[in-house]
């Protein structure tokens, strides 16, 4: 059976027989399922910064507004992290994580095609 490439980009290659991510090689036949998990943008730091900004509003309107605007700009610019996970008989493994949604969508499409 001839190897057919379904996806290839940025050190990732998906064929009808293998999934290659960097130096790791996985047999497609051993993959029972896969999924993408999105890591949320907010974290404890943004919550603390928000509270500090609100407290500073009481003392200094200008400084409090600057802190809140800075935090909102940070949240606006920060992209979520997309994790590509596969499940084998050994359990679930994160094989790749990126902020590039198009790359992860290509991996999903490629591995879906390889399963067929």
Secondary structure, DSSP 8 states (H G I E B T S, - for coil): ----EEEEETTEEEESSEEEETTEEEEGGG--EEEEEEE-S--HHHHHHHHHHHHHHHH-HHHHHHHHHHHHHHHHH---EEEEEEEETTEEEEEEEES-HHHHHHHHHHHHHHH-
